[in-house]
Amino acid sequence: MKSRSDMPVVDEKKTKREVEKAIAEYRDFLITLPIFLMPKVTPSYSLVPPSNTNAFHSSTEDAALERIEFEQNRADCLTKMHDAVNSLKDIEKLIMVKKYLLHDQHGYDLLIWTELGLGKTKYYAIKGEAMLRLAFALKIEVYNKGGVSNERGPTHS
C-alpha cells in the first residue's frame, strides 16, 4: 500500500490556471461565430496550374467539413463544462457561474461575496475549492511531479 507521501500532490496554482484556460475556451465557444469556416464567395486566382487528381474539394465542402468538426468540438466543450459545473456544491456553483460563466465580463469578487453574504476569507476559500473540484471534474488537474491529467497532454511551463 502506498503511503501518503507517495501520492501525487496537486499544484493548486497551475491547476487553477488550467481551469481558467478551460473557462476561457468555454466562453470563446459560447460567443464564437466561426466566420473563418464560411465558404469563399470571391474567386481566387493563382499562377500555379491546378493539379489533376481524382479528388474534388470545393471550398464549400471544405467549409462544411470544418464546420462539422468545429461544432462537435464546441458541443463537447460546452457539455463537459456544464457537467463539471453541475457536479459542484450549490454555493460553489453559484460562485463559479456569477464569477466566470454568467456575464460578458467576469464578475467582481467583492460584489459576489457581498451579494452572497459571505466574508472575504470564506468566499475565497469556497472559490478555491470550487476551482479544484472543477479541475477534477474536467480532468485537467496538474500535479507537482509533472503533467496535466487530461487528453491535452502535459503542460509546458
PyMOL CGO cylinders between C-alpha atoms (Angstrom):
from pymol import cmd
from pymol.cgo import CYLINDER

trace = [
    CYLINDER, 0.00, 0.00, 0.00, 1.27, 3.46, -0.88, 0.3, 1, 1, 1, 1, 1, 1,
    CYLINDER, 1.27, 3.46, -0.88, 2.00, 5.88, 1.90, 0.3, 1, 1, 1, 1, 1, 1,
    CYLINDER, 2.00, 5.88, 1.90, 0.57, 9.38, 1.81, 0.3, 1, 1, 1, 1, 1, 1,
    CYLINDER, 0.57, 9.38, 1.81, 3.98, 10.78, 0.83, 0.3, 1, 1, 1, 1, 1, 1,
    CYLINDER, 3.98, 10.78, 0.83, 3.96, 8.61, -2.34, 0.3, 1, 1, 1, 1, 1, 1,
    CYLINDER, 3.96, 8.61, -2.34, 0.66, 10.10, -3.54, 0.3, 1, 1, 1, 1, 1, 1,
    CYLINDER, 0.66, 10.10, -3.54, 0.89, 12.81, -6.18, 0.3, 1, 1, 1, 1, 1, 1,
    CYLINDER, 0.89, 12.81, -6.18, 0.31, 16.33, -4.89, 0.3, 1, 1, 1, 1, 1, 1,
    CYLINDER, 0.31, 16.33, -4.89, -1.87, 18.75, -6.85, 0.3, 1, 1, 1, 1, 1, 1,
    CYLINDER, -1.87, 18.75, -6.85, -0.19, 22.00, -7.83, 0.3, 1, 1, 1, 1, 1, 1,
    CYLINDER, -0.19, 22.00, -7.83, -3.08, 24.32, -6.96, 0.3, 1, 1, 1, 1, 1, 1,
    CYLINDER, -3.08, 24.32, -6.96, -1.71, 27.39, -8.73, 0.3, 1, 1, 1, 1, 1, 1,
    CYLINDER, -1.71, 27.39, -8.73, -1.12, 25.61, -12.05, 0.3, 1, 1, 1, 1, 1, 1,
    CYLINDER, -1.12, 25.61, -12.05, -4.39, 23.70, -11.72, 0.3, 1, 1, 1, 1, 1, 1,
    CYLINDER, -4.39, 23.70, -11.72, -6.32, 26.96, -11.28, 0.3, 1, 1, 1, 1, 1, 1,
    CYLINDER, -6.32, 26.96, -11.28, -4.60, 28.33, -14.39, 0.3, 1, 1, 1, 1, 1, 1,
    CYLINDER, -4.60, 28.33, -14.39, -5.75, 25.26, -16.34, 0.3, 1, 1, 1, 1, 1, 1,
    CYLINDER, -5.75, 25.26, -16.34, -9.32, 25.80, -15.10, 0.3, 1, 1, 1, 1, 1, 1,
    CYLINDER, -9.32, 25.80, -15.10, -9.15, 29.45, -16.18, 0.3, 1, 1, 1, 1, 1, 1,
    CYLINDER, -9.15, 29.45, -16.18, -7.97, 28.32, -19.64, 0.3, 1, 1, 1, 1, 1, 1,
    CYLINDER, -7.97, 28.32, -19.64, -10.87, 25.85, -19.85, 0.3, 1, 1, 1, 1, 1, 1,
    CYLINDER, -10.87, 25.85, -19.85, -13.31, 28.59, -18.81, 0.3, 1, 1, 1, 1, 1, 1,
    CYLINDER, -13.31, 28.59, -18.81, -11.84, 30.93, -21.44, 0.3, 1, 1, 1, 1, 1, 1,
    CYLINDER, -11.84, 30.93, -21.44, -12.25, 28.22, -24.09, 0.3, 1, 1, 1, 1, 1, 1,
    CYLINDER, -12.25, 28.22, -24.09, -15.84, 27.68, -22.93, 0.3, 1, 1, 1, 1, 1, 1,
    CYLINDER, -15.84, 27.68, -22.93, -16.60, 31.40, -23.14, 0.3, 1, 1, 1, 1, 1, 1,
    CYLINDER, -16.60, 31.40, -23.14, -14.99, 31.60, -26.58, 0.3, 1, 1, 1, 1, 1, 1,
    CYLINDER, -14.99, 31.60, -26.58, -17.16, 28.76, -27.83, 0.3, 1, 1, 1, 1, 1, 1,
    CYLINDER, -17.16, 28.76, -27.83, -20.24, 30.49, -26.44, 0.3, 1, 1, 1, 1, 1, 1,
    CYLINDER, -20.24, 30.49, -26.44, -19.62, 33.70, -28.36, 0.3, 1, 1, 1, 1, 1, 1,
    CYLINDER, -19.62, 33.70, -28.36, -17.75, 32.48, -31.42, 0.3, 1, 1, 1, 1, 1, 1,
    CYLINDER, -17.75, 32.48, -31.42, -19.40, 32.68, -34.78, 0.3, 1, 1, 1, 1, 1, 1,
    CYLINDER, -19.40, 32.68, -34.78, -16.89, 30.85, -36.91, 0.3, 1, 1, 1, 1, 1, 1,
    CYLINDER, -16.89, 30.85, -36.91, -16.71, 33.22, -39.87, 0.3, 1, 1, 1, 1, 1, 1,
    CYLINDER, -16.71, 33.22, -39.87, -13.41, 31.62, -40.87, 0.3, 1, 1, 1, 1, 1, 1,
    CYLINDER, -13.41, 31.62, -40.87, -15.35, 28.42, -41.60, 0.3, 1, 1, 1, 1, 1, 1,
    CYLINDER, -15.35, 28.42, -41.60, -17.62, 30.03, -44.16, 0.3, 1, 1, 1, 1, 1, 1,
    CYLINDER, -17.62, 30.03, -44.16, -17.11, 29.11, -47.82, 0.3, 1, 1, 1, 1, 1, 1,
    CYLINDER, -17.11, 29.11, -47.82, -15.33, 31.64, -50.03, 0.3, 1, 1, 1, 1, 1, 1,
    CYLINDER, -15.33, 31.64, -50.03, -17.63, 33.62, -52.27, 0.3, 1, 1, 1, 1, 1, 1,
    CYLINDER, -17.63, 33.62, -52.27, -14.95, 35.54, -54.12, 0.3, 1, 1, 1, 1, 1, 1,
    CYLINDER, -14.95, 35.54, -54.12, -12.91, 33.96, -56.87, 0.3, 1, 1, 1, 1, 1, 1,
    CYLINDER, -12.91, 33.96, -56.87, -9.27, 33.26, -56.23, 0.3, 1, 1, 1, 1, 1, 1,
    CYLINDER, -9.27, 33.26, -56.23, -6.62, 33.37, -58.92, 0.3, 1, 1, 1, 1, 1, 1,
    CYLINDER, -6.62, 33.37, -58.92, -3.33, 31.60, -58.88, 0.3, 1, 1, 1, 1, 1, 1,
    CYLINDER, -3.33, 31.60, -58.88, -0.31, 31.39, -61.16, 0.3, 1, 1, 1, 1, 1, 1,
    CYLINDER, -0.31, 31.39, -61.16, 0.17, 27.78, -60.08, 0.3, 1, 1, 1, 1, 1, 1,
    CYLINDER, 0.17, 27.78, -60.08, -1.56, 25.43, -62.50, 0.3, 1, 1, 1, 1, 1, 1,
    CYLINDER, -1.56, 25.43, -62.50, -4.21, 23.21, -60.95, 0.3, 1, 1, 1, 1, 1, 1,
    CYLINDER, -4.21, 23.21, -60.95, -3.18, 19.66, -60.23, 0.3, 1, 1, 1, 1, 1, 1,
    CYLINDER, -3.18, 19.66, -60.23, -5.20, 16.98, -61.94, 0.3, 1, 1, 1, 1, 1, 1,
    CYLINDER, -5.20, 16.98, -61.94, -6.21, 14.44, -59.36, 0.3, 1, 1, 1, 1, 1, 1,
    CYLINDER, -6.21, 14.44, -59.36, -9.33, 12.42, -58.92, 0.3, 1, 1, 1, 1, 1, 1,
    CYLINDER, -9.33, 12.42, -58.92, -10.10, 14.27, -55.69, 0.3, 1, 1, 1, 1, 1, 1,
    CYLINDER, -10.10, 14.27, -55.69, -12.57, 17.11, -55.83, 0.3, 1, 1, 1, 1, 1, 1,
    CYLINDER, -12.57, 17.11, -55.83, -12.78, 19.56, -52.94, 0.3, 1, 1, 1, 1, 1, 1,
    CYLINDER, -12.78, 19.56, -52.94, -14.71, 22.76, -53.23, 0.3, 1, 1, 1, 1, 1, 1,
    CYLINDER, -14.71, 22.76, -53.23, -14.35, 25.49, -50.65, 0.3, 1, 1, 1, 1, 1, 1,
    CYLINDER, -14.35, 25.49, -50.65, -17.98, 24.88, -49.71, 0.3, 1, 1, 1, 1, 1, 1,
    CYLINDER, -17.98, 24.88, -49.71, -17.32, 21.20, -48.96, 0.3, 1, 1, 1, 1, 1, 1,
    CYLINDER, -17.32, 21.20, -48.96, -14.15, 22.04, -47.03, 0.3, 1, 1, 1, 1, 1, 1,
    CYLINDER, -14.15, 22.04, -47.03, -16.02, 24.71, -45.04, 0.3, 1, 1, 1, 1, 1, 1,
    CYLINDER, -16.02, 24.71, -45.04, -18.83, 22.27, -44.29, 0.3, 1, 1, 1, 1, 1, 1,
    CYLINDER, -18.83, 22.27, -44.29, -16.39, 19.64, -43.01, 0.3, 1, 1, 1, 1, 1, 1,
    CYLINDER, -16.39, 19.64, -43.01, -14.53, 22.19, -40.88, 0.3, 1, 1, 1, 1, 1, 1,
    CYLINDER, -14.53, 22.19, -40.88, -17.85, 23.49, -39.57, 0.3, 1, 1, 1, 1, 1, 1,
    CYLINDER, -17.85, 23.49, -39.57, -18.94, 19.99, -38.53, 0.3, 1, 1, 1, 1, 1, 1,
    CYLINDER, -18.94, 19.99, -38.53, -15.64, 19.40, -36.71, 0.3, 1, 1, 1, 1, 1, 1,
    CYLINDER, -15.64, 19.40, -36.71, -15.83, 22.82, -35.03, 0.3, 1, 1, 1, 1, 1, 1,
    CYLINDER, -15.83, 22.82, -35.03, -19.42, 22.25, -33.92, 0.3, 1, 1, 1, 1, 1, 1,
    CYLINDER, -19.42, 22.25, -33.92, -18.50, 18.84, -32.50, 0.3, 1, 1, 1, 1, 1, 1,
    CYLINDER, -18.50, 18.84, -32.50, -15.59, 20.34, -30.53, 0.3, 1, 1, 1, 1, 1, 1,
    CYLINDER, -15.59, 20.34, -30.53, -17.86, 23.15, -29.39, 0.3, 1, 1, 1, 1, 1, 1,
    CYLINDER, -17.86, 23.15, -29.39, -20.59, 20.76, -28.23, 0.3, 1, 1, 1, 1, 1, 1,
    CYLINDER, -20.59, 20.76, -28.23, -18.04, 18.59, -26.41, 0.3, 1, 1, 1, 1, 1, 1,
    CYLINDER, -18.04, 18.59, -26.41, -16.53, 21.60, -24.62, 0.3, 1, 1, 1, 1, 1, 1,
    CYLINDER, -16.53, 21.60, -24.62, -19.91, 23.03, -23.60, 0.3, 1, 1, 1, 1, 1, 1,
    CYLINDER, -19.91, 23.03, -23.60, -21.20, 19.66, -22.38, 0.3, 1, 1, 1, 1, 1, 1,
    CYLINDER, -21.20, 19.66, -22.38, -18.04, 18.97, -20.37, 0.3, 1, 1, 1, 1, 1, 1,
    CYLINDER, -18.04, 18.97, -20.37, -18.19, 22.38, -18.69, 0.3, 1, 1, 1, 1, 1, 1,
    CYLINDER, -18.19, 22.38, -18.69, -21.92, 22.12, -17.93, 0.3, 1, 1, 1, 1, 1, 1,
    CYLINDER, -21.92, 22.12, -17.93, -21.48, 18.65, -16.43, 0.3, 1, 1, 1, 1, 1, 1,
    CYLINDER, -21.48, 18.65, -16.43, -18.47, 19.79, -14.40, 0.3, 1, 1, 1, 1, 1, 1,
    CYLINDER, -18.47, 19.79, -14.40, -20.22, 22.89, -13.05, 0.3, 1, 1, 1, 1, 1, 1,
    CYLINDER, -20.22, 22.89, -13.05, -23.31, 20.83, -12.20, 0.3, 1, 1, 1, 1, 1, 1,
    CYLINDER, -23.31, 20.83, -12.20, -21.13, 18.49, -10.13, 0.3, 1, 1, 1, 1, 1, 1,
    CYLINDER, -21.13, 18.49, -10.13, -20.15, 21.35, -7.78, 0.3, 1, 1, 1, 1, 1, 1,
    CYLINDER, -20.15, 21.35, -7.78, -21.78, 22.08, -4.44, 0.3, 1, 1, 1, 1, 1, 1,
    CYLINDER, -21.78, 22.08, -4.44, -24.58, 24.64, -4.70, 0.3, 1, 1, 1, 1, 1, 1,
    CYLINDER, -24.58, 24.64, -4.70, -22.58, 27.55, -3.21, 0.3, 1, 1, 1, 1, 1, 1,
    CYLINDER, -22.58, 27.55, -3.21, -19.55, 26.69, -5.37, 0.3, 1, 1, 1, 1, 1, 1,
    CYLINDER, -19.55, 26.69, -5.37, -21.72, 26.51, -8.48, 0.3, 1, 1, 1, 1, 1, 1,
    CYLINDER, -21.72, 26.51, -8.48, -23.26, 29.88, -7.66, 0.3, 1, 1, 1, 1, 1, 1,
    CYLINDER, -23.26, 29.88, -7.66, -19.84, 31.50, -7.22, 0.3, 1, 1, 1, 1, 1, 1,
    CYLINDER, -19.84, 31.50, -7.22, -18.39, 29.99, -10.42, 0.3, 1, 1, 1, 1, 1, 1,
    CYLINDER, -18.39, 29.99, -10.42, -21.41, 30.98, -12.50, 0.3, 1, 1, 1, 1, 1, 1,
    CYLINDER, -21.41, 30.98, -12.50, -21.50, 34.54, -11.14, 0.3, 1, 1, 1, 1, 1, 1,
    CYLINDER, -21.50, 34.54, -11.14, -17.72, 34.95, -11.42, 0.3, 1, 1, 1, 1, 1, 1,
    CYLINDER, -17.72, 34.95, -11.42, -16.94, 33.31, -14.76, 0.3, 1, 1, 1, 1, 1, 1,
    CYLINDER, -16.94, 33.31, -14.76, -19.90, 31.97, -16.69, 0.3, 1, 1, 1, 1, 1, 1,
    CYLINDER, -19.90, 31.97, -16.69, -22.82, 34.38, -16.43, 0.3, 1, 1, 1, 1, 1, 1,
    CYLINDER, -22.82, 34.38, -16.43, -21.79, 37.73, -17.86, 0.3, 1, 1, 1, 1, 1, 1,
    CYLINDER, -21.79, 37.73, -17.86, -19.92, 39.03, -20.88, 0.3, 1, 1, 1, 1, 1, 1,
    CYLINDER, -19.92, 39.03, -20.88, -17.31, 40.19, -18.38, 0.3, 1, 1, 1, 1, 1, 1,
    CYLINDER, -17.31, 40.19, -18.38, -16.03, 38.33, -15.34, 0.3, 1, 1, 1, 1, 1, 1,
    CYLINDER, -16.03, 38.33, -15.34, -17.99, 39.14, -12.18, 0.3, 1, 1, 1, 1, 1, 1,
    CYLINDER, -17.99, 39.14, -12.18, -16.35, 41.14, -9.42, 0.3, 1, 1, 1, 1, 1, 1,
    CYLINDER, -16.35, 41.14, -9.42, -15.40, 39.15, -6.33, 0.3, 1, 1, 1, 1, 1, 1,
    CYLINDER, -15.40, 39.15, -6.33, -16.39, 41.97, -3.94, 0.3, 1, 1, 1, 1, 1, 1,
    CYLINDER, -16.39, 41.97, -3.94, -19.88, 42.21, -5.41, 0.3, 1, 1, 1, 1, 1, 1,
    CYLINDER, -19.88, 42.21, -5.41, -20.32, 38.43, -5.39, 0.3, 1, 1, 1, 1, 1, 1,
    CYLINDER, -20.32, 38.43, -5.39, -19.29, 37.85, -1.78, 0.3, 1, 1, 1, 1, 1, 1,
    CYLINDER, -19.29, 37.85, -1.78, -21.37, 40.82, -0.66, 0.3, 1, 1, 1, 1, 1, 1,
    CYLINDER, -21.37, 40.82, -0.66, -24.42, 39.56, -2.58, 0.3, 1, 1, 1, 1, 1, 1,
    CYLINDER, -24.42, 39.56, -2.58, -24.00, 36.08, -1.10, 0.3, 1, 1, 1, 1, 1, 1,
    CYLINDER, -24.00, 36.08, -1.10, -23.47, 37.44, 2.42, 0.3, 1, 1, 1, 1, 1, 1,
    CYLINDER, -23.47, 37.44, 2.42, -20.06, 35.80, 2.76, 0.3, 1, 1, 1, 1, 1, 1,
    CYLINDER, -20.06, 35.80, 2.76, -16.90, 37.17, 4.30, 0.3, 1, 1, 1, 1, 1, 1,
    CYLINDER, -16.90, 37.17, 4.30, -13.89, 37.73, 2.07, 0.3, 1, 1, 1, 1, 1, 1,
    CYLINDER, -13.89, 37.73, 2.07, -11.88, 34.84, 3.57, 0.3, 1, 1, 1, 1, 1, 1,
    CYLINDER, -11.88, 34.84, 3.57, -14.77, 32.37, 3.39, 0.3, 1, 1, 1, 1, 1, 1,
    CYLINDER, -14.77, 32.37, 3.39, -15.57, 33.45, -0.20, 0.3, 1, 1, 1, 1, 1, 1,
    CYLINDER, -15.57, 33.45, -0.20, -12.01, 32.87, -1.43, 0.3, 1, 1, 1, 1, 1, 1,
    CYLINDER, -12.01, 32.87, -1.43, -11.83, 29.52, 0.39, 0.3, 1, 1, 1, 1, 1, 1,
    CYLINDER, -11.83, 29.52, 0.39, -15.03, 28.32, -1.29, 0.3, 1, 1, 1, 1, 1, 1,
    CYLINDER, -15.03, 28.32, -1.29, -13.94, 29.71, -4.66, 0.3, 1, 1, 1, 1, 1, 1,
    CYLINDER, -13.94, 29.71, -4.66, -10.57, 27.92, -4.37, 0.3, 1, 1, 1, 1, 1, 1,
    CYLINDER, -10.57, 27.92, -4.37, -12.27, 24.63, -3.54, 0.3, 1, 1, 1, 1, 1, 1,
    CYLINDER, -12.27, 24.63, -3.54, -14.65, 25.13, -6.47, 0.3, 1, 1, 1, 1, 1, 1,
    CYLINDER, -14.65, 25.13, -6.47, -11.73, 25.68, -8.85, 0.3, 1, 1, 1, 1, 1, 1,
    CYLINDER, -11.73, 25.68, -8.85, -10.11, 22.44, -7.69, 0.3, 1, 1, 1, 1, 1, 1,
    CYLINDER, -10.11, 22.44, -7.69, -13.37, 20.47, -7.91, 0.3, 1, 1, 1, 1, 1, 1,
    CYLINDER, -13.37, 20.47, -7.91, -13.89, 21.87, -11.40, 0.3, 1, 1, 1, 1, 1, 1,
    CYLINDER, -13.89, 21.87, -11.40, -10.38, 20.80, -12.39, 0.3, 1, 1, 1, 1, 1, 1,
    CYLINDER, -10.38, 20.80, -12.39, -11.02, 17.26, -11.17, 0.3, 1, 1, 1, 1, 1, 1,
    CYLINDER, -11.02, 17.26, -11.17, -14.39, 17.12, -12.91, 0.3, 1, 1, 1, 1, 1, 1,
    CYLINDER, -14.39, 17.12, -12.91, -12.80, 18.34, -16.16, 0.3, 1, 1, 1, 1, 1, 1,
    CYLINDER, -12.80, 18.34, -16.16, -9.78, 16.06, -15.61, 0.3, 1, 1, 1, 1, 1, 1,
    CYLINDER, -9.78, 16.06, -15.61, -7.29, 18.92, -16.04, 0.3, 1, 1, 1, 1, 1, 1,
    CYLINDER, -7.29, 18.92, -16.04, -5.63, 18.91, -12.63, 0.3, 1, 1, 1, 1, 1, 1,
    CYLINDER, -5.63, 18.91, -12.63, -1.87, 19.49, -12.58, 0.3, 1, 1, 1, 1, 1, 1,
    CYLINDER, -1.87, 19.49, -12.58, 0.38, 17.52, -10.25, 0.3, 1, 1, 1, 1, 1, 1,
    CYLINDER, 0.38, 17.52, -10.25, 3.72, 18.66, -8.82, 0.3, 1, 1, 1, 1, 1, 1,
    CYLINDER, 3.72, 18.66, -8.82, 5.57, 15.73, -10.34, 0.3, 1, 1, 1, 1, 1, 1,
    CYLINDER, 5.57, 15.73, -10.34, 4.53, 16.63, -13.86, 0.3, 1, 1, 1, 1, 1, 1,
    CYLINDER, 4.53, 16.63, -13.86, 1.80, 16.91, -16.38, 0.3, 1, 1, 1, 1, 1, 1,
    CYLINDER, 1.80, 16.91, -16.38, -1.88, 17.55, -16.61, 0.3, 1, 1, 1, 1, 1, 1,
    CYLINDER, -1.88, 17.55, -16.61, -4.29, 14.69, -16.13, 0.3, 1, 1, 1, 1, 1, 1,
    CYLINDER, -4.29, 14.69, -16.13, -6.20, 15.12, -19.39, 0.3, 1, 1, 1, 1, 1, 1,
    CYLINDER, -6.20, 15.12, -19.39, -6.34, 14.45, -23.10, 0.3, 1, 1, 1, 1, 1, 1,
    CYLINDER, -6.34, 14.45, -23.10, -4.34, 17.60, -23.91, 0.3, 1, 1, 1, 1, 1, 1,
    CYLINDER, -4.34, 17.60, -23.91, -1.16, 16.11, -22.50, 0.3, 1, 1, 1, 1, 1, 1,
    CYLINDER, -1.16, 16.11, -22.50, 1.41, 17.64, -20.17, 0.3, 1, 1, 1, 1, 1, 1,
    CYLINDER, 1.41, 17.64, -20.17, 1.70, 21.36, -19.73, 0.3, 1, 1, 1, 1, 1, 1,
    CYLINDER, 1.70, 21.36, -19.73, 4.86, 23.16, -20.69, 0.3, 1, 1, 1, 1, 1, 1,
    CYLINDER, 4.86, 23.16, -20.69, 5.56, 25.75, -18.02, 0.3, 1, 1, 1, 1, 1, 1,
]
cmd.load_cgo(trace, "trace")
